Amino acid sequence: MKIESLDNSGWSIEIDFNNISIHVRYDVPYKLFEREENNWIGYEITDNIFYGIGDPSKLHMTLELFKSLATHNKIDKKKIVL
């Protein structure tokens, strides 16, 4: 797992599903949820790697997106609160 801060004020998370013995059956193209310039979160899955980014207040929610994918193999978009 890699967590880094972004230059534009926010967080970046990279988690390789292969390192935790979970295989996601498909790639997910980048999806961005944005209410305002400083209120956003996005994610994608490429080659069984989860990439999540978000504004400074979205670190916890980004980890929750990953958790949802890891446990349910889907994301409930209703739980994405901006």
C-alpha positions, 0 to 999 in steps of 0.5 A, a space after each residue: 500500500 502506498 499513500 502520498 500527498 498530492 501537490 494540489 492538496 489531497 491524497 493518493 492511494 495505491 493498493 495492489 490487490 495481488 499483494 492481499 490475495 484478492 483478484 478483481 475480475 475487471 478493470 474499472 475506468 477512472 471515475 471522478 465525483 466532484 461537487 466543487 474544486 475542493 470537494 472531490 474523490 476519484 478511483 480506478 482499477 487497472 491491472 488489479 491495482 486500486 488507485 484512489 485520489 481525493 481532496 484532503 478530507 477524503 482519505 478515510 472515504 478513499 480507503 472505504 472505497 477500497 474496502 468495499 471493492 475488496 469485500 463486496 467486489 463493488 462500490 455503493 455510489 450512495 455511500 460517496 458523500 461529498 
